[in-house]
């Protein structure tokens, strides 16, 4: 029961991260020490379903896909998304600098954690990590587009977003924002629009099964290189969570409100000069510290569980 509660909390942390356009639930899974187990469990779903249909052995299927682990984690993720979507939206609007600073601290500590898993770094692995940095940085520089929220686009958006969500550093919510589907999906979560959510969820399932097979193969055959490129992606993605930004252009969302479309990072002092508002430097440092401490505590908790 204790392990299930801890796993449920880890799922809630993943769900909370996935709501924020800039933070990946995969990052939280890495911090929580469950990333490879999650990938392998998801990978086993399709073969497990085939065996279940052949032999009608639900017990064997449940064991093959690590069912209790997946169900507990998924329950935590969905609970968090449903309960915290409005809270995260409020914090993003009311306290953006402390919130982004918190996630900056979280990801900075996570980079160290993932990089430590490589063990011995070689020049080749540094090159692989550099390629990851370029990918992560490039994703954060994407220009937002606006596509119609048709069933096909929602399905494809779910496929693309879930692939990003499972990769540490790349935010699925940010990908949805770039596609112009983020507000539509978030509204569907808030209003519990089952039609939209069902189509989006179907796309997520299709994408998740695909990316899990690729990642599981990569970890089996190129473990250190996979961790190196994921480390790089996380470093590159830090560009997105920098707390102080100057908005260059705006867009109008589905509620008729003006929201940032394109922005650029600035120094805290420059932020005060341009925006004319307090840079909240003390709050930012404290929030970043909280993020760092949380990662350290989770890592120690994982070591205690595994010892």
ABEGO torsion letter per residue (X at the ends): XAAAAAAAAAAAAAAAAAABBGBBAAAAAAAAGAAAAAAAAAAAAAAAAAAAAAAGBAAAAAAAAGAAAAAAAAAAAAAAAAAAAAAAAAAAAABAAAAAAAAAAAAAAAAAAAAAAAEBBBAAAAAAAAAAAAAAAAAAABBBBBBBBBAAAAAAAAAAAAAAAABBGBBAAAAAAAAGAAAAAAAAAAAGBAAAAAAAAAAAAAAAAAAAAAAAAAAAABAAAAAAAAAAAAAAAAAAABABBBBABBBBBAAGBBBBABBBBBBAAAAAAAAGBBAGAAAAAAAAAAAAAAAAAAAAAAAAAAX
